[in-house]
């Protein structure tokens, strides 16, 4: 694997994120299958990452323009380098928490909204960005009660990590992800004429329990990478690995059941 520089401000590592590329793509494929084509239309992909899936979205739904939005310089650099020659596909830096748009045929967000706190106002803002018959599609992880997620917070509250974090442990993102029923209610209240909301469990056969550590390093543990020194982050990972193997056991292979909520709605 080639070395990639990850700045302390950014923390996102494209190679680490794509280590489980096929497993991460299946929820995207399922969400994309819910969307109706928008030939000649306009799409925005919030949290586009490396842009590979944004390119598929742009191609399969036949939009005239698709804009990928991300806050990570490292991810955007990869997206622009790889897809600069794709007609109608562009990328720009932006924060989903403050993003605004208008006249869009589809607002799409694949595994990105969990980083935003207030989903009630977030969905309302996304709705206002749509054209009269626009679509809204997103999927969010719902795996926050799995040991892989719970143990990160427990380890962060141990010394010396709690001291290195100045007592301010990154928030439990599961507090902000709503239930499927509530997402369905919100979409209805926002005027959805059609909608699909479902919980899906994706079974990932990993080579071993230890690969769970590599999985979460690409997403869940990014806030810790940003806020801890490299040496302290390495120590955090080793302690996390120790706790995880104690909890899950050393298994080869390991079945990692991962819950996600998929939502699609069309307005009008």
C-alpha positions in Angstrom: 0.0 0.0 0.0 1.4 3.4 -1.0 1.9 6.0 1.7 -0.6 8.8 2.0 -0.1 12.0 4.0 -3.0 12.6 6.3 -3.0 16.1 7.8 -4.0 16.5 11.5 -6.9 18.8 10.4 -8.3 16.4 7.9 -7.7 12.9 9.2 -9.4 11.1 6.3 -7.3 8.5 4.5 -8.6 7.5 1.1 -6.7 4.2 1.0 -7.9 3.2 4.5 -11.5 4.0 3.6 -11.3 2.0 0.4 -9.7 -1.0 2.1 -13.2 -2.7 2.2 -14.4 -1.1 -1.1 -16.8 -3.8 -2.2 -18.4 -4.1 1.3 -18.9 -0.4 1.5 -20.3 -0.2 -2.0 -23.2 -2.6 -1.5 -25.4 -0.2 0.5 -24.7 2.5 -2.1 -25.8 0.1 -4.8 -29.0 -0.6 -2.9 -29.7 3.1 -2.4 -29.0 3.9 -6.0 -31.4 1.2 -7.1 -34.2 3.1 -5.3 -33.5 6.3 -7.2 -35.3 7.2 -10.4 -33.2 8.4 -13.4 -33.0 12.2 -13.9 -31.9 12.5 -17.6 -30.5 16.0 -18.1 -31.1 16.8 -14.5 -29.0 18.0 -11.6 -27.7 15.9 -8.7 -25.6 16.7 -5.6 -23.8 14.0 -3.6 -23.2 15.1 -0.1 -20.1 13.4 1.4 -18.7 12.2 -1.9 -15.4 10.9 -0.6 -13.1 9.7 -3.3 -15.8 10.3 -6.0 -15.8 6.8 -7.4 -19.4 6.2 -6.3 -20.4 9.7 -7.3 -19.2 8.9 -10.8 -21.5 5.8 -10.9 -24.4 7.9 -9.6 -23.8 10.5 -12.3 -23.6 7.8 -15.1 -26.4 5.5 -14.0 -29.0 8.3 -13.4 -28.0 10.1 -16.6 -27.8 13.6 -15.0 -26.5 16.5 -16.9 -24.5 17.8 -13.9 -23.5 16.1 -10.7 -21.6 17.9 -7.9 -19.8 15.9 -5.2 -19.4 17.8 -1.9 -16.9 16.8 0.8 -15.1 18.5 3.6 -11.9 16.4 3.3 -9.1 17.8 1.2 -7.5 14.4 0.9 -10.8 12.8 -0.4 -11.4 15.7 -2.8 -7.9 15.6 -4.2 -8.4 11.9 -5.0 -11.8 12.6 -6.5 -10.6 15.4 -8.8 -7.5 13.5 -9.8 -9.5 10.4 -10.8 -12.6 11.9 -12.3 -11.5 15.3 -13.7 -12.2 14.3 -17.3 -15.8 13.1 -16.7 -18.2 15.5 -18.4 -20.7 17.1 -16.1 -19.1 15.8 -12.9 -17.4 18.3 -10.6 -16.3 18.3 -6.9 -16.2 21.1 -4.4 -15.4 21.6 -0.7 -18.3 22.0 1.6 -19.8 21.3 5.0 -23.0 19.3 5.0 -24.0 21.0 8.3 -24.3 24.3 6.5 -24.8 23.3 2.8 -27.6 24.9 0.8 -28.8 24.2 -2.7 -31.8 24.9 -5.0 -33.5 23.4 -8.0 -31.9 20.0 -7.7 -33.5 16.8 -9.0 -31.7 14.6 -6.5 -30.0 15.2 -3.2 -28.0 12.0 -2.4 -26.0 11.2 0.7 -24.3 7.8 1.2 -23.0 7.2 4.7 -22.3 10.8 5.5 -25.3 12.3 7.4 -24.3 10.5 10.6 -21.6 13.1 11.1 -24.3 15.8 11.4 -26.1 16.4 14.7 -29.6 17.7 13.9 -31.3 15.5 11.4 -34.7 17.2 11.7 -33.3 20.5 10.4 -30.9 18.8 8.1 -33.6 16.9 6.2 -35.7 20.1 6.0 -32.8 21.9 4.5 -32.2 19.2 2.0 -35.8 19.2 1.0 -35.7 22.9 0.3 -32.9 22.3 -2.2 -35.1 20.2 -4.4 -37.1 21.0 -7.5 -40.9 20.4 -7.3 -40.6 16.7 -8.2 -37.1 16.1 -6.7 -35.8 13.1 -4.9 -34.0 12.7 -1.6 -31.9 9.6 -0.9 -29.6 8.8 2.0 -28.3 5.9 4.0 -26.8 6.0 7.5 -25.0 3.4 9.7 -27.1 2.1 12.5 -24.5 -0.1 14.1 -23.6 2.1 17.1 -24.5 -0.5 19.7 -22.1 -3.1 18.2 -18.9 -3.7 20.4 -16.8 -2.2 17.5 -18.4 1.1 18.2 -19.1 1.0 21.9 -15.5 0.0 22.8 -14.0 3.0 21.0 -15.8 5.3 23.5 -14.8 3.1 26.5 -11.2 3.1 25.5 -11.2 6.9 24.9 -12.4 7.3 28.5 -9.3 5.4 29.9 -6.0 7.0 30.8 -3.9 8.2 29.1 -6.4 8.8 26.2 -8.9 10.8 28.2 -6.1 13.1 29.4 -4.8 13.5 25.8 -8.3 14.4 24.7 -8.6 17.0 27.6 -11.6 15.1 28.9 -13.6 15.8 25.7 -14.3 12.4 24.0 -15.7 12.5 20.4 -19.4 12.3 20.6 -21.4 9.1 20.1 -22.7 9.6 16.5 -25.4 7.0 17.3 -27.2 9.6 19.4 -28.0 11.6 16.2 -29.1 8.7 13.9 -32.9 8.4 14.1 -35.1 5.3 13.9 -36.4 4.2 10.5 -40.0 5.0 11.7 -39.0 8.6 12.6 -37.2 9.1 9.3 -40.4 7.9 7.5 -42.5 10.3 9.6 -40.2 13.2 8.8 -40.2 12.5 5.1 -44.0 12.4 5.1 -44.2 15.7 7.0 -41.8 17.2 4.5 -44.2 16.3 1.7 -43.0 13.0 0.3 -45.4 11.5 -2.2 -43.5 8.3 -2.4 -41.0 6.8 0.0 -39.0 3.7 1.0 -37.4 3.5 4.4 -35.9 0.2 5.6 -33.3 -1.2 7.9 -30.8 -3.6 6.3 -28.2 -5.8 7.9 -25.2 -6.3 5.7 -23.2 -9.4 6.5 -19.5 -8.9 5.9 -17.2 -11.9 6.1 -13.9 -10.5 7.2 -10.7 -12.6 7.3 -10.5 -12.3 11.1 -11.8 -10.4 14.1 -8.7 -8.2 13.8 -10.0 -6.8 10.4 -12.8 -5.0 12.3 -10.1 -2.7 13.6 -9.1 -1.9 10.0 -12.7 -1.3 9.1 -13.4 1.3 11.8 -10.1 3.0 11.2 -11.5 4.2 7.9 -14.5 5.9 9.4 -15.4 5.7 13.1 -12.0 6.3 14.5 -11.2 9.3 12.2 -12.1 11.9 14.9 -9.6 10.2 17.2 -6.9 10.3 14.5 -7.6 14.0 14.1 -7.3 14.9 17.8 -4.6 12.5 19.1 -0.9 12.7 18.3 0.4 10.0 16.0 2.1 8.1 18.9 -1.0 8.4 21.1 -3.3 7.3 18.3 -1.1 4.2 17.7 -1.4 3.4 21.4 -5.2 4.0 21.3 -5.5 1.6 18.4 -3.5 -1.1 20.2 -5.6 -0.8 23.3 -8.8 -0.8 21.2 -7.6 -3.9 19.4 -6.9 -5.6 22.7 -10.4 -4.8 24.1 -12.1 -5.8 20.8 -10.4 -9.2 20.7 -11.4 -9.8 24.4 -15.0 -9.0 23.6 -15.4 -10.7 20.2 -12.8 -13.5 20.5 -10.1 -14.3 17.9 -12.1 -15.8 15.0 -11.1 -16.6 11.4 -13.2 -15.7 9.5 -15.3 -13.2 11.4 -18.9 -12.4 10.4 -19.4 -8.6 10.9 -23.2 -7.9 10.8 -23.6 -4.2 10.0 -26.9 -2.4 10.3 -27.8 0.5 8.0 -30.9 2.6 7.4 -31.8 3.3 3.7 -34.2 6.1 2.9 -35.6 7.4 -0.4 -38.4 9.8 -1.1 -39.9 11.6 -4.1 -41.7 14.9 -3.6 -44.2 16.8 -5.7 
